Amino acid sequence: MWHGWGLAFRLLVFPGFLFTVVVGMVLTWVDRVVSARVQWRKGPPFLQPFADLFKLLLKQTVVPEHSARLAFMLAPVVGLAAMVIAPLLLFYVSFNPAGSFVGDLVVLVYLLALPPLGLIVGASASRNPISAVGASREMTLYFGYELPFLLALLVPVIKTGGLLRLGDLVAYQQLHGPFLYSASGVIAALVVLAVVQAKLGYVPFDMAEAEQEIMSGVFVEYSGASLALFKLTKAMMFFILPLFLVTVFWGGISDWWAILKVLAVVVLVILAKNTNPRLRIDQALRFFWFIIGGLGIIAVILAFIKL
Amino acid sequence: MSKLGLWGLKRSPWVYHVAAASCNNCDIEILELLTPRYDVERFGAVLVGSPRHADALLVTGVLNRKSLPRVMEVYEQTAKPCLVICIGSCTCGNQVFRNSYNAVGPYDKYLPVAAYVPGCPPKPEAMILGIVKALSKL
């Protein structure tokens, strides 16, 4: 892989921080405008996410009196750091399939698990009862979606005959066509789509930050720059998760079609967000374990019999 | 606040709704303000659930002995800079409660009020005007 200045540039500028932030912000704007059009409104101007970000970064950051200060202030950075590394890995394997290492799929799964972890730690550290409710919901939801997520990621691994390298998965798809164009692949991609929705914390799975009942739950004590970091992480995830889905199931991101594919996934997520009511946490858990988890098992069985 | 922060603040005033013992009429009009018909998200304004996220507090109602400490606490919890915008005639002149034993007087005795929006209740257009005027003073 890269070393020295090359690595620094890639971490901070091109596939890493800056690029992901800008694309994520633009996608956030797309989300808000599409939502506005669904509700027959005009929606915010193009620079809106950037205005929100700069305002939050330069506002006062309040640390609650009885909170665990260190954990409270460090929690937003955990998820952000993971989201800086994840696009690096994704871009690297797509353009250089031979150069990845064994188990990078597992590394990515762990990186994608860090933002909810940071959220849970930060919300618990704030010592706010409303945050605690949000944190417990976030944790429950995480246990709900992680099992179907792993089941769905088993499908490409089984289809390639047990390859755990993301690079090998991309190379296999370039030879034999994307996994999405098979029965097991479609089901697995659907499962991952539901998981993406939950990982982003979008309706119907936004119970951890439900504005109407627990006043933005896990974020309730965060203000200023630390809130901005959470918003930034979420914007980056909004780009990285569709990118991950396209890389693993839809033939990688090495050609120009990938832009349209990522946009298609994003629009699906936005439309699902705008046409569904919020689920209760027990309903969401049941949905992920029995319906989405069941679909995941069916996809794994189909993959075993080579469908 | 720096120029960049001010630019951001003027374009994304997140509002938090403080109902300090109002008759609910102004509160309903504030909700009206946030409906798709007026679409304040065009100006970047969003209703937030926590005073920590707020840039503007929309306060309604006659300030009285019971609501004063609550309003002050919400104001102290808000991340600064934050604008206080008083909505409705009650906030401007205590209305029919002006001689009441319980009314503790105008808001700007206790808080730095950025704008008063009169009306019983004020129209959503008037509230938008109030927020815009308060922001353009910055």
Interface residues (C-beta under 8 A of the other chain):
Chain A: R32 A36 Q39 W40 R41 K42 G43 P44 P45 L47 Q48 F50 A51 D52 L53 F54 K55 L56 L57 L58 K59 Q60 T61 V62 E211 Q212 I214 M215 S216 F219 V220 E221 Y222 S223 G224 L227
Chain B: M1 S2 L4 G5 W7 G8 L9 R11 S12 P36 D39 E41 R42 G44 L47 V48 G49 S50 R52 H53 D55 Q77 A79 K80 P81
